[in-house]
Amino acid sequence: MTPIGKAFELNSLVFLDGLVSELMNRLGKTENDLKERRTVLE
């Protein structure tokens, strides 16, 4: 069995991945557009 916390993390990951994909589609953005805006935190 999967621990409840692990199941929540996995469901959150799937939901947020779908959300980002939908936002990219609605805003007409590509993966390359997002990579250009990404900042490097070091």
Buried (B, 14 or more C-beta within 10 A) or exposed (E): EEEEEEEEEEEEEEEEEEEEEEEBEEEEEEEEEEEEEEEEEE
